[in-house]
Amino acid sequence: QVQLVEPGGGLVQPGGSLRLSCAASGFIFRLYAMGWYRQAPGKQRELVAVMPTGSSTNYADSVKGRFTISRDNAKNTVYLEMNSLKPEDTAVYYCKAQRFSTEYWGQGTQVTVSS
């Protein structure tokens, strides 16, 4: 049974930091590209950051220099370190695993940036 579990969301003040994690099980984690997406109210889901099976990374322009994606294949976990958070970063954040046409999604975790 495939699971992507994402604890770690919450409320943070503007300028603050938060670290999301996504623990995977039920598939061979190291073979899958891992990504973080987000969806704000009334908006479409968008890519935040992606990390293929190697060490390369790709980020949305809106988060470059502020967010860092990383993965630990030994722990079957992908992380998203978020710094200098802005109110416009408020959204439900989802992790995604993808290999060719197969993809799995986490249930999402709410991140709210507000004073």
C-alpha distance (Angstrom), angle and dihedral (degrees) to the residues before:
residue distance angle dihedral
Q1 . . .
V2 3.78 . .
Q3 3.78 116.9 .
L4 3.79 133.5 175.8
V5 3.78 109.7 -174.8
E6 3.78 120.0 -168.9
P7 3.78 118.3 -170.2
G8 3.79 119.0 161.8
G9 3.79 108.6 75.0
G10 3.76 124.1 123.4
L11 3.77 147.7 118.7
V12 3.78 119.7 -45.2
Q13 3.79 133.9 170.3
P14 3.80 121.6 -113.4
G15 3.78 109.8 -82.9
G16 3.78 91.4 26.6
S17 3.77 132.0 118.9
L18 3.76 136.4 -121.6
R19 3.78 134.5 178.3
L20 3.78 121.1 -146.6
S21 3.77 123.6 -163.8
C22 3.78 132.7 -167.7
A23 3.80 119.0 -161.7
A24 3.79 114.7 -158.5
S25 3.79 131.9 -158.3
G26 3.78 138.6 163.4
F27 3.80 98.0 49.2
I28 3.81 139.3 57.3
F29 3.78 98.2 -84.6
R30 3.81 98.0 -167.5
L31 3.81 91.4 60.1
Y32 3.80 94.4 57.2
A33 3.77 131.5 81.2
M34 3.80 108.9 -126.6
G35 3.76 126.2 -148.9
W36 3.78 144.6 172.1
Y37 3.78 122.0 -135.7
R38 3.78 132.0 177.5
Q39 3.76 138.2 -157.2
A40 3.77 123.6 -160.7
P41 3.83 121.6 -162.3
G42 3.79 110.4 -75.7
K43 3.79 93.4 6.5
Q44 3.77 135.8 100.1
R45 3.77 121.8 -102.4
E46 3.80 110.1 -93.3
L47 3.75 137.5 -166.4
V48 3.80 115.0 -103.2
A49 3.80 103.2 173.5
V50 3.78 138.5 -20.6
M51 3.78 133.5 -162.6
P52 3.80 118.9 -169.3
T53 3.77 121.3 -154.0
G54 3.80 92.9 -75.1
S55 3.75 128.1 54.0
S56 3.80 99.6 -82.0
T57 3.79 119.9 114.0
N58 3.77 137.4 -166.1
Y59 3.79 128.0 -161.8
A60 3.75 139.3 -169.4
D61 3.79 110.5 -107.1
S62 3.80 90.3 -118.4
V63 3.82 92.7 63.4
K64 3.81 102.7 33.7
G65 3.77 111.4 128.7
R66 3.81 92.4 14.7
F67 3.82 105.4 60.3
T68 3.80 128.9 51.7
I69 3.79 126.3 -166.2
S70 3.78 120.4 -157.7
R71 3.78 138.2 164.5
D72 3.78 136.7 -151.3
N73 3.79 109.0 -156.5
A74 3.80 91.5 -172.0
K75 3.81 89.4 60.2
N76 3.82 96.8 35.0
T77 3.78 88.0 -127.1
V78 3.78 136.4 130.7
Y79 3.80 122.4 -161.2
L80 3.78 137.1 -159.7
E81 3.78 115.6 -158.4
M82 3.80 108.9 -161.9
N83 3.80 120.9 -166.3
S84 3.80 134.3 173.2
L85 3.78 89.2 23.6
K86 3.79 119.0 -159.9
P87 3.81 131.0 -159.0
E88 3.80 88.2 -110.0
D89 3.81 88.8 63.5
T90 3.79 88.3 69.8
A91 3.80 108.1 120.3
V92 3.76 145.7 106.5
Y93 3.79 106.9 -78.8
Y94 3.80 120.5 -147.5
C95 3.77 131.4 -171.6
K96 3.78 120.0 -143.4
A97 3.77 134.1 -165.2
Q98 3.80 118.6 -157.1
R99 3.78 136.5 -179.7
F100 3.80 115.3 169.2
S101 3.82 105.5 -51.4
T102 3.81 95.3 -17.3
E103 3.77 116.2 97.1
Y104 3.78 136.0 169.9
W105 3.81 128.0 -165.6
G106 3.75 133.3 -155.9
Q107 3.78 122.0 -131.1
G108 3.79 93.9 -106.7
T109 3.78 134.0 -115.6
Q110 3.80 126.9 -130.2
V111 3.78 119.0 -119.4
T112 3.80 116.1 -172.5
V113 3.79 121.8 -174.6
S114 3.77 110.0 -165.3
S115 3.77 141.7 129.2
